[in-house]
């Protein structure tokens, strides 16, 4: 019974996700993630401590 119940939930979730993606303005998560990674790298490079010179 667990296999059927799990696969049913998965298929229902997938169907709802497809419906929402087609009918609503859903943001591109990959593009949003890449933007935040770029911003984090920029902040890290800007506020990094200078290296000690021996």
MONOR-V859797 format. One line per field, one symbol per residue. ss: DSSP state (@ for helix, = for strand, . for the rest). phi: phi as a letter, one per 20 degrees, with the letter a starting at -180 (. if undefined). psi: psi as a letter, one per 20 degrees, with the letter a starting at -180 (. if undefined). Layout:
# MONOR-V859797
ss=???
phi=???
psi=???
This chain:
# MONOR-V859797
ss=.@@@@@@@@@@@@@@@@@@@@@@.....@@@@@@@@@@@@@@@@@@........
phi=.ffffffffffffffffffffedceeffffffffffffffffffffdfffffde
psi=hhgggghggghgggghgggghhiqnpqohgggghghgggggghghgjqqqqpp.
